[in-house]
Amino acid sequence: MNRADAIKHFKGITPLAKALGITYEAVRQWGEEIPELRQYQLELVTNGELKAGKKQSAS
């Protein structure tokens, strides 16, 4: 899953960081691809709306 899709899903970096219990700066340090363990955490907190290991969109 890529960072842009997660940010879009949560409507911003701040809400994304809050959902994961991490800082805004931690999210900003990710590359285009979200670290693997964070992907699984996001899959859990979104009830599967975002899927770990999948490319969501090409936008």
PyMOL Python script that loads the backbone (N, CA, C, O; Angstrom):
from pymol import cmd

cmd.read_pdbstr("""\
ATOM      1  N   MET A   1       0.854  -1.167   0.000  1.00  0.00           N
ATOM      2  CA  MET A   1       0.000   0.000   0.000  1.00  0.00           C
ATOM      3  C   MET A   1       0.894   1.223   0.000  1.00  0.00           C
ATOM      4  O   MET A   1       1.953   1.236   0.628  1.00  0.00           O
ATOM      5  N   ASN A   2       0.460   2.240  -0.705  1.00  0.00           N
ATOM      6  CA  ASN A   2       1.315   3.415  -0.736  1.00  0.00           C
ATOM      7  C   ASN A   2       0.787   4.513   0.186  1.00  0.00           C
ATOM      8  O   ASN A   2      -0.386   4.545   0.556  1.00  0.00           O
ATOM      9  N   ARG A   3       1.689   5.392   0.531  1.00  0.00           N
ATOM     10  CA  ARG A   3       1.407   6.452   1.497  1.00  0.00           C
ATOM     11  C   ARG A   3       0.284   7.374   1.024  1.00  0.00           C
ATOM     12  O   ARG A   3      -0.569   7.774   1.816  1.00  0.00           O
ATOM     13  N   ALA A   4       0.283   7.708  -0.262  1.00  0.00           N
ATOM     14  CA  ALA A   4      -0.729   8.627  -0.792  1.00  0.00           C
ATOM     15  C   ALA A   4      -2.143   8.071  -0.605  1.00  0.00           C
ATOM     16  O   ALA A   4      -3.063   8.821  -0.277  1.00  0.00           O
ATOM     17  N   ASP A   5      -2.320   6.766  -0.810  1.00  0.00           N
ATOM     18  CA  ASP A   5      -3.643   6.167  -0.635  1.00  0.00           C
ATOM     19  C   ASP A   5      -4.097   6.214   0.829  1.00  0.00           C
ATOM     20  O   ASP A   5      -5.265   6.476   1.115  1.00  0.00           O
ATOM     21  N   ALA A   6      -3.176   5.961   1.740  1.00  0.00           N
ATOM     22  CA  ALA A   6      -3.525   6.001   3.163  1.00  0.00           C
ATOM     23  C   ALA A   6      -3.875   7.423   3.591  1.00  0.00           C
ATOM     24  O   ALA A   6      -4.828   7.633   4.341  1.00  0.00           O
ATOM     25  N   ILE A   7      -3.103   8.396   3.116  1.00  0.00           N
ATOM     26  CA  ILE A   7      -3.389   9.802   3.441  1.00  0.00           C
ATOM     27  C   ILE A   7      -4.746  10.196   2.886  1.00  0.00           C
ATOM     28  O   ILE A   7      -5.526  10.868   3.560  1.00  0.00           O
ATOM     29  N   LYS A   8      -5.029   9.779   1.661  1.00  0.00           N
ATOM     30  CA  LYS A   8      -6.324  10.084   1.043  1.00  0.00           C
ATOM     31  C   LYS A   8      -7.458   9.449   1.843  1.00  0.00           C
ATOM     32  O   LYS A   8      -8.484  10.089   2.074  1.00  0.00           O
ATOM     33  N   HIS A   9      -7.284   8.210   2.263  1.00  0.00           N
ATOM     34  CA  HIS A   9      -8.314   7.504   3.030  1.00  0.00           C
ATOM     35  C   HIS A   9      -8.637   8.240   4.337  1.00  0.00           C
ATOM     36  O   HIS A   9      -9.802   8.374   4.712  1.00  0.00           O
ATOM     37  N   PHE A  10      -7.606   8.706   5.013  1.00  0.00           N
ATOM     38  CA  PHE A  10      -7.795   9.378   6.305  1.00  0.00           C
ATOM     39  C   PHE A  10      -7.997  10.882   6.172  1.00  0.00           C
ATOM     40  O   PHE A  10      -8.215  11.574   7.166  1.00  0.00           O
ATOM     41  N   LYS A  11      -7.924  11.390   4.934  1.00  0.00           N
ATOM     42  CA  LYS A  11      -8.113  12.813   4.645  1.00  0.00           C
ATOM     43  C   LYS A  11      -7.052  13.696   5.292  1.00  0.00           C
ATOM     44  O   LYS A  11      -7.344  14.793   5.768  1.00  0.00           O
ATOM     45  N   GLY A  12      -5.820  13.202   5.302  1.00  0.00           N
ATOM     46  CA  GLY A  12      -4.707  13.999   5.796  1.00  0.00           C
ATOM     47  C   GLY A  12      -3.696  13.188   6.577  1.00  0.00           C
ATOM     48  O   GLY A  12      -3.973  12.083   7.042  1.00  0.00           O
ATOM     49  N   ILE A  13      -2.512  13.773   6.708  1.00  0.00           N
ATOM     50  CA  ILE A  13      -1.437  13.110   7.447  1.00  0.00           C
ATOM     51  C   ILE A  13      -1.740  13.081   8.942  1.00  0.00           C
ATOM     52  O   ILE A  13      -1.507  12.066   9.598  1.00  0.00           O
ATOM     53  N   THR A  14      -2.251  14.172   9.482  1.00  0.00           N
ATOM     54  CA  THR A  14      -2.522  14.227  10.921  1.00  0.00           C
ATOM     55  C   THR A  14      -3.517  13.157  11.359  1.00  0.00           C
ATOM     56  O   THR A  14      -3.241  12.452  12.329  1.00  0.00           O
ATOM     57  N   PRO A  15      -4.680  12.999  10.682  1.00  0.00           N
ATOM     58  CA  PRO A  15      -5.598  11.930  11.104  1.00  0.00           C
ATOM     59  C   PRO A  15      -5.017  10.528  10.914  1.00  0.00           C
ATOM     60  O   PRO A  15      -5.304   9.623  11.698  1.00  0.00           O
ATOM     61  N   LEU A  16      -4.201  10.349   9.872  1.00  0.00           N
ATOM     62  CA  LEU A  16      -3.539   9.058   9.650  1.00  0.00           C
ATOM     63  C   LEU A  16      -2.603   8.746  10.809  1.00  0.00           C
ATOM     64  O   LEU A  16      -2.633   7.647  11.361  1.00  0.00           O
ATOM     65  N   ALA A  17      -1.777   9.709  11.171  1.00  0.00           N
ATOM     66  CA  ALA A  17      -0.843   9.521  12.284  1.00  0.00           C
ATOM     67  C   ALA A  17      -1.590   9.225  13.577  1.00  0.00           C
ATOM     68  O   ALA A  17      -1.193   8.350  14.347  1.00  0.00           O
ATOM     69  N   LYS A  18      -2.667   9.955  13.809  1.00  0.00           N
ATOM     70  CA  LYS A  18      -3.461   9.763  15.037  1.00  0.00           C
ATOM     71  C   LYS A  18      -4.059   8.355  15.077  1.00  0.00           C
ATOM     72  O   LYS A  18      -4.083   7.724  16.134  1.00  0.00           O
ATOM     73  N   ALA A  19      -4.537   7.862  13.941  1.00  0.00           N
ATOM     74  CA  ALA A  19      -5.128   6.523  13.883  1.00  0.00           C
ATOM     75  C   ALA A  19      -4.110   5.440  14.239  1.00  0.00           C
ATOM     76  O   ALA A  19      -4.468   4.391  14.774  1.00  0.00           O
ATOM     77  N   LEU A  20      -2.839   5.707  13.934  1.00  0.00           N
ATOM     78  CA  LEU A  20      -1.784   4.738  14.216  1.00  0.00           C
ATOM     79  C   LEU A  20      -1.088   4.991  15.551  1.00  0.00           C
ATOM     80  O   LEU A  20      -0.291   4.167  15.999  1.00  0.00           O
ATOM     81  N   GLY A  21      -1.381   6.115  16.183  1.00  0.00           N
ATOM     82  CA  GLY A  21      -0.729   6.438  17.453  1.00  0.00           C
ATOM     83  C   GLY A  21       0.718   6.847  17.276  1.00  0.00           C
ATOM     84  O   GLY A  21       1.552   6.610  18.150  1.00  0.00           O
ATOM     85  N   ILE A  22       1.015   7.469  16.128  1.00  0.00           N
ATOM     86  CA  ILE A  22       2.376   7.919  15.850  1.00  0.00           C
ATOM     87  C   ILE A  22       2.351   9.410  15.513  1.00  0.00           C
ATOM     88  O   ILE A  22       1.282  10.016  15.441  1.00  0.00           O
ATOM     89  N   THR A  23       3.521   9.992  15.309  1.00  0.00           N
ATOM     90  CA  THR A  23       3.590  11.423  15.034  1.00  0.00           C
ATOM     91  C   THR A  23       3.434  11.715  13.544  1.00  0.00           C
ATOM     92  O   THR A  23       3.640  10.853  12.689  1.00  0.00           O
ATOM     93  N   TYR A  24       3.068  12.944  13.273  1.00  0.00           N
ATOM     94  CA  TYR A  24       2.983  13.469  11.914  1.00  0.00           C
ATOM     95  C   TYR A  24       4.315  13.268  11.199  1.00  0.00           C
ATOM     96  O   TYR A  24       4.356  12.835  10.048  1.00  0.00           O
ATOM     97  N   GLU A  25       5.402  13.587  11.897  1.00  0.00           N
ATOM     98  CA  GLU A  25       6.739  13.470  11.302  1.00  0.00           C
ATOM     99  C   GLU A  25       7.094  12.023  10.966  1.00  0.00           C
ATOM    100  O   GLU A  25       7.796  11.771   9.986  1.00  0.00           O
ATOM    101  N   ALA A  26       6.621  11.077  11.766  1.00  0.00           N
ATOM    102  CA  ALA A  26       6.887   9.667  11.465  1.00  0.00           C
ATOM    103  C   ALA A  26       6.254   9.285  10.125  1.00  0.00           C
ATOM    104  O   ALA A  26       6.867   8.580   9.323  1.00  0.00           O
ATOM    105  N   VAL A  27       5.040   9.746   9.891  1.00  0.00           N
ATOM    106  CA  VAL A  27       4.370   9.469   8.616  1.00  0.00           C
ATOM    107  C   VAL A  27       5.125  10.137   7.472  1.00  0.00           C
ATOM    108  O   VAL A  27       5.287   9.543   6.406  1.00  0.00           O
ATOM    109  N   ARG A  28       5.579  11.346   7.681  1.00  0.00           N
ATOM    110  CA  ARG A  28       6.292  12.074   6.629  1.00  0.00           C
ATOM    111  C   ARG A  28       7.614  11.400   6.256  1.00  0.00           C
ATOM    112  O   ARG A  28       8.108  11.589   5.145  1.00  0.00           O
ATOM    113  N   GLN A  29       8.181  10.631   7.156  1.00  0.00           N
ATOM    114  CA  GLN A  29       9.451   9.956   6.880  1.00  0.00           C
ATOM    115  C   GLN A  29       9.287   8.695   6.039  1.00  0.00           C
ATOM    116  O   GLN A  29      10.271   8.177   5.512  1.00  0.00           O
ATOM    117  N   TRP A  30       8.065   8.196   5.906  1.00  0.00           N
ATOM    118  CA  TRP A  30       7.856   7.027   5.066  1.00  0.00           C
ATOM    119  C   TRP A  30       8.193   7.387   3.632  1.00  0.00           C
ATOM    120  O   TRP A  30       8.038   8.536   3.220  1.00  0.00           O
ATOM    121  N   GLY A  31       8.642   6.429   2.891  1.00  0.00           N
ATOM    122  CA  GLY A  31       8.809   6.627   1.458  1.00  0.00           C
ATOM    123  C   GLY A  31       7.441   6.524   0.794  1.00  0.00           C
ATOM    124  O   GLY A  31       6.410   6.692   1.446  1.00  0.00           O
ATOM    125  N   GLU A  32       7.440   6.253  -0.484  1.00  0.00           N
ATOM    126  CA  GLU A  32       6.171   6.093  -1.203  1.00  0.00           C
ATOM    127  C   GLU A  32       5.400   4.886  -0.663  1.00  0.00           C
ATOM    128  O   GLU A  32       4.175   4.915  -0.549  1.00  0.00           O
ATOM    129  N   GLU A  33       6.141   3.830  -0.335  1.00  0.00           N
ATOM    130  CA  GLU A  33       5.535   2.603   0.190  1.00  0.00           C
ATOM    131  C   GLU A  33       5.563   2.634   1.718  1.00  0.00           C
ATOM    132  O   GLU A  33       6.590   2.950   2.318  1.00  0.00           O
ATOM    133  N   ILE A  34       4.437   2.308   2.340  1.00  0.00           N
ATOM    134  CA  ILE A  34       4.322   2.295   3.802  1.00  0.00           C
ATOM    135  C   ILE A  34       5.075   1.075   4.345  1.00  0.00           C
ATOM    136  O   ILE A  34       4.992  -0.003   3.757  1.00  0.00           O
ATOM    137  N   PRO A  35       5.805   1.223   5.452  1.00  0.00           N
ATOM    138  CA  PRO A  35       6.486   0.060   6.051  1.00  0.00           C
ATOM    139  C   PRO A  35       5.492  -1.092   6.286  1.00  0.00           C
ATOM    140  O   PRO A  35       4.334  -0.871   6.641  1.00  0.00           O
ATOM    141  N   GLU A  36       5.969  -2.294   6.083  1.00  0.00           N
ATOM    142  CA  GLU A  36       5.106  -3.476   6.099  1.00  0.00           C
ATOM    143  C   GLU A  36       4.260  -3.621   7.365  1.00  0.00           C
ATOM    144  O   GLU A  36       3.055  -3.857   7.272  1.00  0.00           O
ATOM    145  N   LEU A  37       4.861  -3.486   8.527  1.00  0.00           N
ATOM    146  CA  LEU A  37       4.079  -3.653   9.760  1.00  0.00           C
ATOM    147  C   LEU A  37       3.017  -2.569   9.916  1.00  0.00           C
ATOM    148  O   LEU A  37       1.942  -2.831  10.457  1.00  0.00           O
ATOM    149  N   ARG A  38       3.305  -1.360   9.450  1.00  0.00           N
ATOM    150  CA  ARG A  38       2.296  -0.291   9.474  1.00  0.00           C
ATOM    151  C   ARG A  38       1.156  -0.605   8.512  1.00  0.00           C
ATOM    152  O   ARG A  38       0.006  -0.251   8.771  1.00  0.00           O
ATOM    153  N   GLN A  39       1.471  -1.267   7.407  1.00  0.00           N
ATOM    154  CA  GLN A  39       0.413  -1.659   6.476  1.00  0.00           C
ATOM    155  C   GLN A  39      -0.583  -2.595   7.152  1.00  0.00           C
ATOM    156  O   GLN A  39      -1.794  -2.433   6.999  1.00  0.00           O
ATOM    157  N   TYR A  40      -0.079  -3.565   7.892  1.00  0.00           N
ATOM    158  CA  TYR A  40      -0.973  -4.494   8.588  1.00  0.00           C
ATOM    159  C   TYR A  40      -1.773  -3.767   9.670  1.00  0.00           C
ATOM    160  O   TYR A  40      -2.947  -4.071   9.886  1.00  0.00           O
ATOM    161  N   GLN A  41      -1.150  -2.825  10.338  1.00  0.00           N
ATOM    162  CA  GLN A  41      -1.856  -2.035  11.345  1.00  0.00           C
ATOM    163  C   GLN A  41      -2.979  -1.226  10.680  1.00  0.00           C
ATOM    164  O   GLN A  41      -4.087  -1.142  11.210  1.00  0.00           O
ATOM    165  N   LEU A  42      -2.687  -0.642   9.535  1.00  0.00           N
ATOM    166  CA  LEU A  42      -3.713   0.123   8.814  1.00  0.00           C
ATOM    167  C   LEU A  42      -4.849  -0.780   8.332  1.00  0.00           C
ATOM    168  O   LEU A  42      -6.012  -0.377   8.347  1.00  0.00           O
ATOM    169  N   GLU A  43      -4.518  -1.985   7.910  1.00  0.00           N
ATOM    170  CA  GLU A  43      -5.571  -2.914   7.497  1.00  0.00           C
ATOM    171  C   GLU A  43      -6.514  -3.191   8.666  1.00  0.00           C
ATOM    172  O   GLU A  43      -7.730  -3.270   8.489  1.00  0.00           O
ATOM    173  N   LEU A  44      -5.947  -3.336   9.851  1.00  0.00           N
ATOM    174  CA  LEU A  44      -6.784  -3.568  11.042  1.00  0.00           C
ATOM    175  C   LEU A  44      -7.632  -2.354  11.397  1.00  0.00           C
ATOM    176  O   LEU A  44      -8.833  -2.488  11.629  1.00  0.00           O
ATOM    177  N   VAL A  45      -7.024  -1.172  11.441  1.00  0.00           N
ATOM    178  CA  VAL A  45      -7.781   0.009  11.880  1.00  0.00           C
ATOM    179  C   VAL A  45      -8.811   0.471  10.853  1.00  0.00           C
ATOM    180  O   VAL A  45      -9.734   1.211  11.194  1.00  0.00           O
ATOM    181  N   THR A  46      -8.663   0.043   9.597  1.00  0.00           N
ATOM    182  CA  THR A  46      -9.656   0.407   8.573  1.00  0.00           C
ATOM    183  C   THR A  46     -10.620  -0.741   8.298  1.00  0.00           C
ATOM    184  O   THR A  46     -11.393  -0.684   7.342  1.00  0.00           O
ATOM    185  N   ASN A  47     -10.582  -1.773   9.118  1.00  0.00           N
ATOM    186  CA  ASN A  47     -11.440  -2.951   8.926  1.00  0.00           C
ATOM    187  C   ASN A  47     -11.334  -3.505   7.511  1.00  0.00           C
ATOM    188  O   ASN A  47     -12.333  -3.917   6.921  1.00  0.00           O
ATOM    189  N   GLY A  48     -10.122  -3.512   6.971  1.00  0.00           N
ATOM    190  CA  GLY A  48      -9.868  -4.094   5.670  1.00  0.00           C
ATOM    191  C   GLY A  48     -10.093  -3.182   4.477  1.00  0.00           C
ATOM    192  O   GLY A  48      -9.919  -3.612   3.337  1.00  0.00           O
ATOM    193  N   GLU A  49     -10.475  -1.933   4.712  1.00  0.00           N
ATOM    194  CA  GLU A  49     -10.655  -1.011   3.588  1.00  0.00           C
ATOM    195  C   GLU A  49      -9.330  -0.758   2.868  1.00  0.00           C
ATOM    196  O   GLU A  49      -9.301  -0.624   1.645  1.00  0.00           O
ATOM    197  N   LEU A  50      -8.247  -0.695   3.621  1.00  0.00           N
ATOM    198  CA  LEU A  50      -6.908  -0.653   3.040  1.00  0.00           C
ATOM    199  C   LEU A  50      -6.299  -2.031   3.259  1.00  0.00           C
ATOM    200  O   LEU A  50      -6.411  -2.594   4.348  1.00  0.00           O
ATOM    201  N   LYS A  51      -5.662  -2.570   2.244  1.00  0.00           N
ATOM    202  CA  LYS A  51      -5.115  -3.924   2.326  1.00  0.00           C
ATOM    203  C   LYS A  51      -3.590  -3.901   2.320  1.00  0.00           C
ATOM    204  O   LYS A  51      -2.970  -3.269   1.465  1.00  0.00           O
ATOM    205  N   ALA A  52      -3.006  -4.590   3.275  1.00  0.00           N
ATOM    206  CA  ALA A  52      -1.548  -4.703   3.353  1.00  0.00           C
ATOM    207  C   ALA A  52      -1.024  -5.421   2.121  1.00  0.00           C
ATOM    208  O   ALA A  52      -1.600  -6.407   1.660  1.00  0.00           O
ATOM    209  N   GLY A  53       0.090  -4.901   1.595  1.00  0.00           N
ATOM    210  CA  GLY A  53       0.735  -5.552   0.483  1.00  0.00           C
ATOM    211  C   GLY A  53       0.140  -5.275  -0.886  1.00  0.00           C
ATOM    212  O   GLY A  53       0.668  -5.741  -1.895  1.00  0.00           O
ATOM    213  N   LYS A  54      -0.945  -4.528  -0.936  1.00  0.00           N
ATOM    214  CA  LYS A  54      -1.596  -4.257  -2.221  1.00  0.00           C
ATOM    215  C   LYS A  54      -1.350  -2.829  -2.658  1.00  0.00           C
ATOM    216  O   LYS A  54      -1.293  -1.912  -1.839  1.00  0.00           O
ATOM    217  N   LYS A  55      -1.208  -2.658  -3.936  1.00  0.00           N
ATOM    218  CA  LYS A  55      -1.200  -1.322  -4.527  1.00  0.00           C
ATOM    219  C   LYS A  55      -2.662  -0.926  -4.638  1.00  0.00           C
ATOM    220  O   LYS A  55      -3.450  -1.647  -5.251  1.00  0.00           O
ATOM    221  N   GLN A  56      -3.037   0.203  -4.059  1.00  0.00           N
ATOM    222  CA  GLN A  56      -4.440   0.600  -4.054  1.00  0.00           C
ATOM    223  C   GLN A  56      -4.860   1.266  -5.360  1.00  0.00           C
ATOM    224  O   GLN A  56      -5.835   0.848  -5.986  1.00  0.00           O
ATOM    225  N   SER A  57      -4.133   2.293  -5.771  1.00  0.00           N
ATOM    226  CA  SER A  57      -4.492   2.987  -7.003  1.00  0.00           C
ATOM    227  C   SER A  57      -3.257   3.595  -7.612  1.00  0.00           C
ATOM    228  O   SER A  57      -2.213   3.688  -6.967  1.00  0.00           O
ATOM    229  N   ALA A  58      -3.375   4.001  -8.830  1.00  0.00           N
ATOM    230  CA  ALA A  58      -2.247   4.602  -9.522  1.00  0.00           C
ATOM    231  C   ALA A  58      -2.409   6.120  -9.612  1.00  0.00           C
ATOM    232  O   ALA A  58      -1.927   6.731 -10.565  1.00  0.00           O
ATOM    233  N   SER A  59      -3.068   6.729  -8.654  1.00  0.00           N
ATOM    234  CA  SER A  59      -3.297   8.174  -8.712  1.00  0.00           C
ATOM    235  C   SER A  59      -2.212   8.961  -8.172  1.00  0.00           C
ATOM    236  O   SER A  59      -2.285  10.190  -8.164  1.00  0.00           O
TER     237      SER A  59
END
""", "prot")
cmd.dss("prot")
cmd.show_as("cartoon", "prot")
cmd.util.cbc("prot")
cmd.orient("prot")
